[in-house]
């Protein structure tokens, strides 16, 4: 993530307000991906290619319900998960660089459900990418499991493993901590720990704001409340970045019984529960929301030392009480709500994790 975020004024927001979703992604990405990395014409072509297989002509659509309630439809990709949006772009960027550098890489992905199938779909058949997906047996929906296990491509390798998604993340983290091993085997990940994933997801929040804001002629601009169901907090981190860039949104975090993010925002209690609780929203059954590190960093004013110490303590003790100066900062920007809390119940509509 960049040390300093671009700041967008009213004039830029006005210019962007009528853009289509793909055009908005192009403008946002161009702020972070300079022409020395990807020339603008190439960047536009890659993003067009990424969205070419979406079922809806707008790619993303806002459905207007009653009483000012709106639903942002992020499920028109190949696997019906919102992660198709960011992963299809990330995969295009990745293959662009691999082709230029004549390299081959192996992607290692742990999944709680939707990441695995969307990642596979984004790179299946690519000559310069092999993908290894660790699928936690019994912890994904049947549809997601079939999406992962029925892709018959030579570069796709899916392994069923024991344990939940948090537990299978541990050996993956250990592998990536071995720098020499990573370099030797050209390893990388496509989880939302990958900055490109979060970058593209920032567009969701801008698109939602422009479709929901009553007017961009008001001063100050009218805020819009965005409810974000989340597990690993990737889409939440994207929303926080959008805020920091000048977008007047208020984020409401919705979680299921695995409510570490809710407790963190409400009481500064960043600690694990005794166990991951299985729910119908299986892709949200996560207790270690690794993108919270990015959010803490944003809220701390980019104080890397403070956040490193905090995360090292969490890694060691699995429990951190946020300092007041950090915990007091989320309240104007973030609030939390615990939803779908019955076990094994919850809201059947929350199958995919927008985090």
N, C-alpha and C positions, 0 to 999 in steps of 0.2 A: 504494500500500500504506500502511496507517495507521502513524503514528509509534509507537504503542503497541498491542500485541496484547492482547485479552482473556485473562485467566487463569482457567482452569476448575478448580475444586476437585473433590474426590472426590464430593461430593454431586451436583454437576451431571453428572459422568460417569455416576453411578448412574442419574440421571433419564433421560439420553439413551440408555442402553445397550439399552433395549427398543424404541426408535423405529424405524419403517420408514425406508428410505433417503430418500424425499421429505420426511418429517417432520424428519429430521436436517438436510437441506439448509435447510429453513425456519428451524430454530433457529439454525444457523450464520449464515445470511444476515442474520437479524434482529440479530445482534451487531454487524454492520458497516453495515447499512442501517437507519438510524433511521426512526421513524414520520413524521418531518418530510419525509423523502425519498419513502418508499413506506409508507403506512399498513399495519399488520400484516395486516389482512384482504385488502387488495389484493396484498400480497407472497405470501400463501398461495395466492391464486387464480392468480397468474402462474406460480408453481412447479408447481401442479397442471396447468395448461395446458401447460407445457413438457414434462412427462413423460407426457402423455396418449397419445402415439403409440408408446411403447415396447412391445416385444413381450412382455416378461416382466412378470407381475403385480407383482413386487417391484421392478421397474426394474433394480436391481442384485442379483445373487445370488452367494452364496459356495458354491463346490463344494468339498466335503471329499474329499481324496485320501488316500493311505496315509501312514503315518509322520508325522502332524502337518502334512503339506503341504496347503495350501489354495490355490485359484485364485479370485480375485475377478472375476466375469464382468461386464465393463464394456461389452459389445458388443451390447446388446439394443436399441440405437437404430436409427433409419431407415437410416443408412449403415453400420452394423455397426462403427463406430469409437468408441472411448471418448470422443472429443471431442463426440459428440452430447450427452453428459450436461451438460457445462458450457455449450456453445454454445446449446442450446435455452433455457436459463435466461437467458443473456446477451442473446439476441435478444428475449426477452419483456420484460426490464428496459428494453432499448433502445427498443422500440416504445412502452412505457408512457410514457417521458419524451418521446418525439417527439410522441405524440398530445397530451400535456398542453401542450407548448410550440408545437404547430402547425409543426413543422419537418420538413425532409427532409434526409437525409444520404446520402453515398456511402461505402460500405465498400470499402477496398482490402486485399486479402489475397494474400500470397505463400504457397505451400504446398509441402510435400515429399510430399503425398499426401492424408492424411486430413483435414487442417484445411480444405482447399478445399471438399470435398464436404459436410462437416458444416456449414460456414458457409453454403454455398448452401442447404442443406436448412432451416436455421434461419430464413432470411429470404425465401425464394422466395415471390413473390406479394405481399409487403408493399408497401403503397402509398407509405409514407414512407421506403423504403430502396431504393437501388440498390447492387448488389454487383459489384465488379470483381475477378476472380480471375486471378492470373498462374500459369499451369501450366507447370512446367519440362518441356519435351518430352523424352520418353524416360526420365524419372526417376521416374515414378509407376507404380503397377501398372495393368494394363489396366482392372480393375474400378473403381479410383478415377478414372481418366481418363474412363471412360464415365459415372460418376456426375456428373462435373462438366460434361461436354460434351453431355449429352442432356436437360438441364433447359431446356425451352422456355418461359421466362417473360420478360416484357418487362423486369423489373428485374434479370435475371441476365446478366452479360457475362463470358465466359471467353476468355482469350487464351493461346495457346501461345507460350512464349518460350524462347530459347536459354539454356543454362546450367543449373546446379543451383540448389537452393533457397537456398543461402547467397549465391550470386551475384545472384539476383533480389531478395534482401532489400536489397541496397545501394541501388538506385534508389528503393525504397520508403522506406528510411530518409532518403534525400535529400529526397524529397517532403515527408515529415512534419517535416523540419527547417525547411522554409520555412513559418513560422507564418502569414504573410499569405496564401499560396496555400491552406493548409489551411482557414483561416477563410472565404476567398472561396468555396470549393467544398464546404464542410461535410464534410470528410473524417474518417474514423476507420478503425480496424483491428479485426479480430476474432481476430487471432493471440493466443497466450498472453501477449503483451506487455500485453494488456488485463487489468486487475486482476480484473474480474468472472470471467474464465475461471478464474484461479487460486483465487479465493474458493470457487467451487462445488466445485472439485476437492479442497479440504480435506476435504469430506464423505467422499470415498473412504476416506481413512485412518481416520477415526473409525469408519465403518461396518465396515471390515475388523477394526479392533481389537476392537470390541464383539462381533463374531461369533467371534473367535479367542481372546480372553483367557480363561484357565481360570476366573478368578473376579475380581470387582471388590470382594471383601471382604478381599483380601490387603493387607498393609501391609509394604513399599510395593507398589504395583500391579505385577503381573508384566508385563515388557516383551514385545512381539511384534515379530518381525523381518518387515519388509515389503520385498520385492524389487521395484524399480521399473525396468522397461525404459524408456529415455529417449533423446530426441534433443535437444530444445530446453530440457529440464529444467523444464518447467512443473509437471508432477505432482510432481517432486522438490521444487520450491519449496513446493508445497502441503503436502507431507509435513513439510518443515522448519518451516513455520508451525504445523502441528498439534503438533509437538514443543514449540515455544515456548509454545503455549497450554496445555501440560500433559499431552499425550497421550504415554504411555510406549512409543514405538515406536523401533526401530532400523532405519534405512534402508540398504538395500543397492542400489547403483546398477548396473544391467546395461546395457551398451552393445555395439554391434557394432564393426567395424573402425575406425569413426570415433570414436576413444576419448578425446577431449579431456577429458571429464568424469572418466573413470577416471584419467587421468594427473594431473589437477588434485587429486583427492582423495588419490591414493596418494603423489604426490611434489611437489605444489604447482606442477606444470608446466602452466600455463594458456597453451598456445600451439597455433597451427594446425599441422596436418600439411601436407605439400606439396600434397595434393589430396584431395578428397572421394572415398572409395572406394565404388563401387556395390555393394550387397548385396541379398539378397532382402528384407531389412527396410528397404525404401526410405524409409519415413517416418521412419526413424532415421538416415538418411544426412545428418547435420548436423554441421558443424564449429564453428559459432558458436552455442553454447547461451546465448541472450541472457538466460534466466532465472537463470543463474549470478550475474548482477549482484545480483539480489534475495537469493540465498543468501549471497553475500559480505556484503551489508548486514546480514543477520540475524546472521551470525557475528561481525561487527565490533562488535556492540552498537549498531547504527544510526549508525555513523560515516560520514555522507554524504560528507564531504570526502575521507577516505581512499579510499573506494570510487570516487568520481568520478576521482581521480588515477589509480587502478589501471586503470579502464576506459578512460580517455583514453590511457594508455600502451598498452593492448591494441589500441585502435583505430589507433594510430599504428604500432606495431611488430609487431603480431599475435603477440606473445610476452610473457608476464609470468611471473616467478617469484614466487609468493605469499610475502609476508613471513611469518616463522615464527609470529608471534603470530596470524596468520589461518589459516595452513595447519595448525597444531597443533590448532585447535579442531574441525574436522570429525570427527576420528577417533572420539570417543565416540558420535557421532550418525550418522555416515555411513561406509560402506565401499564400495569399488568392485569391480566384476567385469567383465571383458571377455568377452563371449559372442558367438556368431554371427559369428566373426571371419573365416571363409573368404570369399573374393571369387570369384565373385558369390554365394556361398552364404550360410550363416547359417541361422537357425531360421525356417522358413516360417510358423510360428505368430506371429511378431513383426511381422506386416504393419503393424499400427497402432502409432503411437508414443504411449505414455502420458506424453509430456512435452510 
